[in-house]
Amino acid sequence: MRISRSAMPRALRRATAGVAALAAAGLIAATAPAAMAAPSPTLAAPDIPLANVKAHLSQFQSIATANGGNRAHGRPGYKASIDYAKAKLDAAGFTTTVQQFTSSGATGYNLIADWPGGDPNKVLMAGAHLDSVSSGPGINDNGSGSAGILETALAVSRAQLQPTKHLRFAWWGAEELGMVGSRYYVNNLPSTERAKVSGYLNFDMIASPNPGYFVYDDDPTIEKTFKDYFAGLNVPTEIETEGDGRSDHASFKNVGIPVGGLFTGAETRKSAAQAQKWGGTSGTAFDRCYHSSCDTTANINDTALDRNSDAIAHAIWTLGTGTTTPPGDSYENTADVAIPDNGAAVTSTINVSGRTGNAPATLKADVDIRHTWRGDVVVDLLAPDGTAYRLKNSSSNDSADNVIATYTVNASSETANGAWKLRVQDVAAQDTGYINSWKLTF
């Protein structure tokens, strides 16, 4: 994971986020992520053998040791890591492609592996950066994510999985220089091919020695897939904020592709509440060897690595082998509506006509709200008769920007035709935002 800006007080962060959000809105308003369709029941994923994942980590460590102690972009240890993963995937029946790019005067490499079959118009991707920083072997950052998706890909081969979606795995170069490899891939992917990517799953640092269990809160279906898995283990999760925008999912998110992923923490210190919830040591970084020479095979938490590797497989099997329900008729309002800072609620209206009977029990509301502090935003869907359905509450713990999500509402008691409204209110000060667009799908 690349280095982030330093932590900032809330008020200062809001001011910075406000500038960034307004700038980003002009760039990507037309390509806001469309949430993934929820899959139907699927085949059960296999258990990913921890020993196999650790064997890959041992190989990455040996490669680094033999090549100046690192696997950084432009260094021989990185190319050797690519060659190791490619050989495993080729032997397992994947179609592999090595994509070259140039950064900082050196040649970089992305490794792409496609599993035969599945709908070519619905591509599910899983990716991890394979490069380390120059100061160490990068076994947690990010040998862990790279090994986890490699062993999951090999499990796909062992099972001879026949997914409904086309499965594609990727190992990115030069992430530590600013997600260079993944941006190169996305920027060189024709728009028709981008449109086929139904989701991208990112795994960066999944075995931190003092781990937390963090889930990206981007696409709601991907998020729920991971949360449900950990709930089944009775392992609580938190929304991932430390790495937001700092890893390769940002390259996909920025062009409107739904994203999600897992993370166990980097340089941020674990709080007392988190230590009580997950164990480990409060007041200590999730990974005290982050970007250091001590990020070796000794810097891995086996339990976190095992759980997260199994979670990767669960997501691939769940999202990749389920059938999806075709979308219904949609109605959309794309007019911007400013949201007053700590002010009165505003509404945006969609007029529905020509339908018979009531709305469905699975009415979908796709919401795209650009805001510098989403935790202060309350969102309701108002039926034509004025009945309010709460979509999102405010929360002091919800510190991310923007509300880009799909909500499902049981509106079967409501007449379908009429004026449906999205009501949004900012309930605290120091924020700016607007309703960018929203859509109802019946």
C-alpha positions as CSV (number, residue, x, y, z in Angstrom):
1,M,0.0,0.0,0.0
2,R,1.3,3.4,-0.9
3,I,2.1,6.1,1.6
4,S,-0.8,8.3,2.5
5,R,-1.1,11.9,3.7
6,S,-0.7,12.2,7.4
7,A,-3.7,12.1,9.7
8,M,-5.6,15.4,10.0
9,P,-8.1,16.8,12.5
10,R,-11.7,16.4,11.4
11,A,-12.3,20.0,10.6
12,L,-9.1,20.3,8.5
13,R,-9.9,17.0,6.8
14,R,-13.3,18.2,5.9
15,A,-11.9,21.3,4.3
16,T,-9.4,19.2,2.3
17,A,-12.0,16.7,1.4
18,G,-14.4,19.4,0.2
19,V,-12.0,20.6,-2.4
20,A,-11.2,17.0,-3.5
21,A,-14.9,16.0,-3.7
22,L,-15.9,19.0,-5.8
23,A,-13.0,18.5,-8.1
24,A,-13.7,14.8,-8.4
25,A,-17.4,15.4,-9.0
26,G,-16.6,17.3,-12.2
27,L,-14.5,14.5,-13.4
28,I,-16.5,11.4,-12.6
29,A,-20.1,12.5,-12.1
30,A,-21.0,10.8,-15.4
31,T,-19.4,7.5,-14.4
32,A,-20.6,6.9,-10.8
33,P,-20.3,3.2,-9.9
34,A,-23.4,1.1,-10.6
35,A,-23.8,-1.4,-7.8
36,M,-23.4,-5.1,-8.5
37,A,-26.6,-7.1,-8.8
38,A,-27.0,-9.4,-5.8
39,P,-26.3,-13.0,-6.8
40,S,-28.6,-16.0,-6.1
41,P,-27.5,-18.9,-4.0
42,T,-24.2,-20.4,-5.2
43,L,-21.7,-23.2,-4.8
44,A,-19.9,-23.3,-1.5
45,A,-16.3,-22.1,-1.7
46,P,-13.5,-24.4,-0.7
47,D,-11.3,-23.9,2.3
48,I,-8.0,-22.3,1.2
49,P,-5.1,-24.1,2.8
50,L,-3.1,-21.8,5.0
51,A,0.0,-23.8,4.4
52,N,-0.3,-23.2,0.6
53,V,-0.6,-19.5,1.0
54,K,2.4,-19.4,3.4
55,A,4.4,-21.4,0.9
56,H,3.9,-18.5,-1.6
57,L,5.0,-16.0,1.0
58,S,8.1,-18.1,1.6
59,Q,8.9,-18.0,-2.1
60,F,8.4,-14.2,-2.2
61,Q,10.8,-13.9,0.8
62,S,13.4,-16.1,-0.9
63,I,13.1,-14.0,-4.1
64,A,13.6,-10.8,-2.1
65,T,16.6,-12.3,-0.2
66,A,18.3,-13.3,-3.4
67,N,17.7,-9.9,-5.0
68,G,18.9,-7.2,-2.7
69,G,16.3,-7.6,0.0
70,N,13.2,-6.3,-1.9
71,R,10.8,-6.9,-4.7
72,A,10.4,-3.2,-5.7
73,H,9.4,-1.8,-9.1
74,G,12.3,-1.9,-11.6
75,R,14.3,-4.3,-9.4
76,P,15.0,-7.9,-10.3
77,G,13.1,-9.2,-7.3
78,Y,9.8,-7.9,-8.7
79,K,10.2,-9.5,-12.1
80,A,11.2,-12.8,-10.4
81,S,7.9,-12.5,-8.4
82,I,5.9,-12.1,-11.6
83,D,7.7,-15.1,-13.1
84,Y,6.9,-17.2,-10.1
85,A,3.2,-16.4,-10.1
86,K,2.9,-16.8,-13.9
87,A,4.4,-20.2,-13.8
88,K,1.9,-21.4,-11.2
89,L,-1.0,-20.0,-13.2
90,D,0.1,-21.3,-16.5
91,A,0.4,-24.8,-15.1
92,A,-3.1,-24.5,-13.6
93,G,-4.7,-23.7,-17.0
94,F,-5.1,-20.0,-16.9
95,T,-4.5,-17.8,-19.9
96,T,-1.8,-15.3,-18.7
97,T,-0.7,-12.0,-20.1
98,V,2.2,-9.9,-18.9
99,Q,1.5,-6.2,-19.6
100,Q,4.5,-3.9,-19.6
101,F,4.6,-0.2,-18.7
102,T,7.3,2.4,-17.9
103,S,7.5,4.3,-14.6
104,S,10.4,6.3,-13.1
105,G,12.6,5.3,-16.0
106,A,12.1,1.5,-15.4
107,T,10.0,-1.2,-16.9
108,G,7.1,-2.4,-14.8
109,Y,4.8,-5.4,-15.2
110,N,1.2,-6.3,-14.6
111,L,0.3,-10.0,-14.6
112,I,-3.3,-10.8,-15.8
113,A,-4.7,-14.3,-15.5
114,D,-8.0,-15.3,-17.1
115,W,-9.9,-18.5,-16.2
116,P,-11.6,-20.0,-19.3
117,G,-15.4,-19.7,-19.5
118,G,-18.0,-17.6,-17.9
119,D,-20.0,-14.7,-19.4
120,P,-17.4,-12.5,-21.2
121,N,-19.7,-9.6,-20.8
122,K,-19.7,-9.9,-17.0
123,V,-16.1,-10.0,-15.7
124,L,-15.3,-10.4,-12.0
125,M,-11.8,-9.3,-11.2
126,A,-9.7,-9.8,-8.1
127,G,-6.3,-8.0,-7.7
128,A,-3.4,-7.3,-5.5
129,H,-0.2,-5.3,-5.9
130,L,2.9,-7.5,-6.1
131,D,5.6,-4.9,-5.7
132,S,7.3,-4.0,-2.4
133,V,9.0,-0.8,-1.3
134,S,12.7,-0.7,-1.9
135,S,13.4,-0.9,1.9
136,G,12.1,-4.4,2.5
137,P,10.7,-7.7,1.1
138,G,7.1,-6.6,1.4
139,I,5.7,-9.9,2.7
140,N,2.6,-8.4,4.4
141,D,2.6,-5.4,2.0
142,N,1.7,-6.9,-0.2
143,G,2.9,-10.5,-0.5
144,S,-0.1,-11.4,1.7
145,G,-2.8,-10.2,-0.8
146,S,-0.8,-11.5,-3.7
147,A,-0.5,-14.9,-2.2
148,G,-4.1,-15.0,-1.1
149,I,-5.5,-14.4,-4.6
150,L,-2.9,-16.7,-6.2
151,E,-4.0,-19.6,-4.0
152,T,-7.6,-18.8,-4.6
153,A,-7.0,-18.8,-8.4
154,L,-5.3,-22.2,-8.0
155,A,-8.3,-23.4,-6.0
156,V,-10.5,-22.4,-8.9
157,S,-8.4,-24.6,-11.1
158,R,-8.4,-27.5,-8.7
159,A,-12.2,-27.3,-8.5
160,Q,-12.4,-26.9,-12.3
161,L,-15.0,-24.2,-11.5
162,Q,-17.5,-23.3,-14.1
163,P,-18.5,-19.7,-13.1
164,T,-21.4,-17.8,-14.6
165,K,-19.1,-14.7,-14.7
166,H,-15.7,-14.6,-16.4
167,L,-13.0,-14.7,-13.7
168,R,-9.9,-12.5,-14.0
169,F,-7.1,-12.2,-11.5
170,A,-4.4,-9.5,-11.6
171,W,-1.1,-8.7,-9.9
172,W,-0.2,-5.0,-10.2
173,G,3.2,-3.4,-10.5
174,A,4.4,0.0,-9.1
175,E,1.5,0.4,-6.7
176,E,3.9,1.8,-4.2
177,L,4.7,4.7,-6.7
178,G,1.0,5.7,-6.9
179,M,-1.0,2.8,-8.3
180,V,0.9,3.1,-11.6
181,G,0.3,-0.4,-12.9
182,S,-3.4,-0.6,-12.2
183,R,-4.0,2.9,-13.6
184,Y,-2.1,1.8,-16.7
185,Y,-4.3,-1.2,-17.1
186,V,-7.5,0.7,-16.6
187,N,-6.5,3.6,-18.8
188,N,-5.6,1.2,-21.6
189,L,-8.8,-0.9,-21.3
190,P,-11.2,0.2,-24.1
191,S,-14.5,1.6,-22.8
192,T,-16.4,-1.4,-24.2
193,E,-14.2,-3.7,-22.1
194,R,-14.4,-1.5,-19.0
195,A,-18.2,-1.8,-19.2
196,K,-17.9,-5.6,-19.0
197,V,-16.2,-5.5,-15.6
198,S,-19.0,-6.1,-13.1
199,G,-16.7,-5.7,-10.1
200,Y,-13.2,-5.4,-8.9
201,L,-12.0,-6.9,-5.5
202,N,-8.8,-5.5,-4.0
203,F,-6.6,-7.2,-1.4
204,D,-3.8,-5.2,0.1
205,M,-2.2,-6.2,3.4
206,I,-4.5,-9.0,4.7
207,A,-2.2,-10.5,7.4
208,S,-1.0,-7.6,9.5
209,P,0.6,-8.8,12.8
210,N,-1.7,-6.8,15.0
211,P,-4.7,-7.2,12.7
212,G,-8.0,-5.5,12.3
213,Y,-10.8,-6.8,10.0
214,F,-11.7,-4.0,7.7
215,V,-14.1,-4.1,4.8
216,Y,-14.3,-1.5,2.0
217,D,-17.7,0.3,2.0
218,D,-17.9,1.0,-1.8
219,D,-20.2,-1.4,-3.7
220,P,-22.9,-2.6,-1.3
221,T,-23.2,-6.1,-2.7
222,I,-19.5,-6.7,-2.4
223,E,-19.4,-5.2,1.0
224,K,-22.3,-7.4,2.2
225,T,-20.6,-10.5,0.8
226,F,-17.5,-10.0,2.9
227,K,-19.5,-8.8,6.0
228,D,-21.7,-11.9,5.9
229,Y,-18.7,-14.2,5.7
230,F,-17.1,-12.7,8.7
231,A,-20.4,-12.6,10.6
232,G,-20.5,-16.3,10.0
233,L,-17.2,-16.6,11.8
234,N,-18.4,-14.3,14.6
235,V,-15.7,-11.9,13.7
236,P,-16.8,-8.3,13.8
237,T,-15.7,-6.0,11.0
238,E,-15.3,-2.2,10.6
239,I,-15.5,0.0,7.6
240,E,-12.0,0.5,6.0
241,T,-10.9,4.1,6.1
242,E,-7.1,4.1,6.6
243,G,-6.4,2.9,3.0
244,D,-9.2,4.6,1.2
245,G,-7.8,5.8,-2.2
246,R,-4.4,4.4,-1.3
247,S,-4.5,1.1,-3.2
248,D,-5.4,-0.2,-6.7
249,H,-9.1,-0.2,-6.2
250,A,-9.0,3.5,-6.7
251,S,-7.9,3.1,-10.3
252,F,-11.1,1.1,-11.0
253,K,-13.4,3.2,-8.8
254,N,-12.4,6.4,-10.6
255,V,-13.8,5.1,-13.9
256,G,-17.1,3.9,-12.4
257,I,-16.3,0.2,-11.8
258,P,-17.9,-1.2,-8.6
259,V,-15.1,-2.1,-6.1
260,G,-14.7,-3.8,-2.7
261,G,-12.0,-5.5,-0.7
262,L,-10.3,-6.4,2.6
263,F,-7.6,-4.9,4.7
264,T,-6.0,-5.6,8.1
265,G,-4.4,-2.2,8.8
266,A,-1.1,-0.4,8.2
267,E,0.6,2.3,10.2
268,T,-2.4,3.5,12.2
269,R,-2.4,2.4,15.8
270,K,-5.0,-0.1,17.1
271,S,-7.4,1.5,19.6
272,A,-8.4,0.0,23.0
273,A,-11.9,-0.7,21.7
274,Q,-10.4,-2.5,18.7
275,A,-8.1,-4.5,20.8
276,Q,-11.0,-5.6,23.0
277,K,-12.9,-6.6,19.9
278,W,-10.2,-8.3,17.9
279,G,-7.4,-9.0,20.4
280,G,-3.9,-7.8,19.8
281,T,-2.2,-4.8,21.4
282,S,-3.8,-1.4,21.7
283,G,-1.7,1.7,21.1
284,T,0.5,-0.3,18.6
285,A,0.3,0.0,14.8
286,F,-1.6,-2.7,13.0
287,D,1.6,-3.3,11.1
288,R,4.7,-1.9,13.0
289,C,6.9,-3.1,10.1
290,Y,4.9,-1.2,7.5
291,H,7.3,-0.2,4.6
292,S,10.3,-1.4,6.6
293,S,13.0,-4.1,6.3
294,C,11.3,-6.1,9.0
295,D,8.2,-6.8,6.8
296,T,9.3,-10.5,6.4
297,T,7.6,-13.8,6.8
298,A,7.9,-13.2,10.6
299,N,5.6,-10.2,10.1
300,I,2.5,-12.3,9.3
301,N,-0.5,-13.1,11.5
302,D,-1.6,-16.6,10.5
303,T,-5.1,-16.3,11.7
304,A,-5.8,-13.1,9.7
305,L,-4.1,-14.6,6.7
306,D,-6.2,-17.8,6.9
307,R,-9.5,-15.9,7.5
308,N,-8.9,-13.4,4.7
309,S,-7.8,-16.0,2.2
310,D,-11.0,-18.0,2.8
311,A,-13.0,-14.8,2.5
312,I,-11.4,-14.1,-0.9
313,A,-12.5,-17.6,-2.1
314,H,-16.0,-17.0,-0.6
315,A,-16.3,-13.8,-2.6
316,I,-15.1,-15.3,-5.9
317,W,-17.5,-18.3,-5.5
318,T,-20.4,-16.1,-4.3
319,L,-20.1,-13.3,-6.8
320,G,-18.7,-15.3,-9.7
321,T,-21.0,-18.4,-9.8
322,G,-24.4,-16.9,-8.9
323,T,-27.0,-16.0,-11.5
324,T,-28.3,-12.4,-11.4
325,T,-31.8,-11.1,-11.6
326,P,-32.3,-9.0,-14.7
327,P,-33.0,-5.3,-13.9
328,G,-36.5,-3.9,-14.1
329,D,-37.7,-0.6,-15.5
330,S,-35.6,2.3,-14.3
331,Y,-36.5,6.0,-13.7
332,E,-33.7,8.5,-13.0
333,N,-33.2,12.1,-12.0
334,T,-29.7,13.5,-12.8
335,A,-30.3,17.2,-11.9
336,D,-28.0,18.4,-9.2
337,V,-29.6,19.6,-5.9
338,A,-27.4,21.5,-3.4
339,I,-27.5,20.2,0.2
340,P,-27.4,23.1,2.8
341,D,-24.7,22.7,5.4
342,N,-26.4,21.8,8.7
343,G,-29.7,23.0,7.2
344,A,-33.1,22.0,6.0
345,A,-33.7,18.8,4.1
346,V,-33.9,19.0,0.3
347,T,-35.6,16.7,-2.1
348,S,-35.2,15.4,-5.7
349,T,-38.3,14.0,-7.4
350,I,-38.8,11.2,-9.9
351,N,-42.3,11.0,-11.4
352,V,-43.4,7.5,-12.2
353,S,-46.3,6.8,-14.5
354,G,-47.7,4.1,-16.8
355,R,-47.3,1.3,-14.3
356,T,-50.0,-0.9,-12.8
357,G,-50.5,-1.9,-9.2
358,N,-48.0,-1.4,-6.4
359,A,-44.3,-1.0,-6.3
360,P,-42.2,-4.2,-5.7
361,A,-41.0,-5.6,-2.5
362,T,-37.5,-5.2,-3.9
363,L,-37.6,-1.6,-5.1
364,K,-34.0,-0.5,-5.8
365,A,-32.9,3.0,-5.1
366,D,-29.5,3.9,-6.5
367,V,-28.2,7.0,-4.8
368,D,-25.2,9.2,-5.8
369,I,-24.6,12.0,-3.3
370,R,-21.4,13.9,-3.4
371,H,-20.5,15.1,0.1
372,T,-17.4,15.9,2.1
373,W,-18.5,14.0,5.3
374,R,-21.1,11.3,4.6
375,G,-21.5,10.6,8.3
376,D,-23.6,13.7,8.7
377,V,-26.0,12.9,5.9
378,V,-29.5,11.4,6.5
379,V,-31.2,9.9,3.4
380,D,-34.9,8.9,3.1
381,L,-37.0,7.7,0.2
382,L,-40.5,9.2,0.2
383,A,-43.3,7.3,-1.5
384,P,-46.0,9.2,-3.4
385,D,-48.3,9.2,-0.3
386,G,-45.5,10.7,1.8
387,T,-44.5,7.5,3.6
388,A,-40.8,7.8,4.5
389,Y,-38.3,4.9,4.1
390,R,-35.0,5.5,5.9
391,L,-32.1,4.6,3.6
392,K,-29.2,6.0,5.7
393,N,-28.8,7.4,9.2
394,S,-26.2,9.8,10.3
395,S,-23.2,8.4,12.2
396,S,-20.2,10.0,13.9
397,N,-18.2,6.9,13.0
398,D,-18.9,7.1,9.2
399,S,-16.0,9.3,8.2
400,A,-15.8,8.6,4.5
401,D,-16.8,10.9,1.7
402,N,-19.9,10.6,-0.6
403,V,-22.9,8.3,-0.5
404,I,-22.8,6.1,-3.6
405,A,-24.9,3.0,-2.9
406,T,-27.9,0.9,-3.8
407,Y,-30.7,0.4,-1.3
408,T,-33.5,-2.2,-1.5
409,V,-36.9,-1.1,-0.1
410,N,-40.0,-3.2,0.5
411,A,-42.4,-0.8,-1.1
412,S,-45.1,-3.4,-1.9
413,S,-47.7,-1.4,0.0
414,E,-47.2,1.7,-2.1
415,T,-48.8,2.6,-5.4
416,A,-46.2,2.5,-8.1
417,N,-47.3,5.6,-10.0
418,G,-46.7,9.1,-8.5
419,A,-44.0,11.4,-7.3
420,W,-41.2,9.6,-5.5
421,K,-38.7,11.8,-3.7
422,L,-35.2,11.4,-2.4
423,R,-34.9,13.5,0.8
424,V,-31.4,14.4,2.0
425,Q,-30.4,16.4,5.1
426,D,-27.0,17.4,6.4
427,V,-27.4,17.4,10.2
428,A,-24.0,18.9,11.3
429,A,-21.8,21.8,10.4
430,Q,-18.6,22.2,8.2
431,D,-19.8,20.2,5.2
432,T,-20.6,20.8,1.5
433,G,-22.4,18.5,-0.9
434,Y,-25.1,17.9,-3.4
435,I,-27.4,15.2,-4.8
436,N,-25.7,14.2,-8.0
437,S,-28.3,11.8,-9.3
438,W,-30.6,9.0,-8.2
439,K,-32.5,6.2,-9.8
440,L,-35.5,3.9,-9.0
441,T,-35.6,0.4,-10.5
442,F,-38.9,-1.5,-10.3
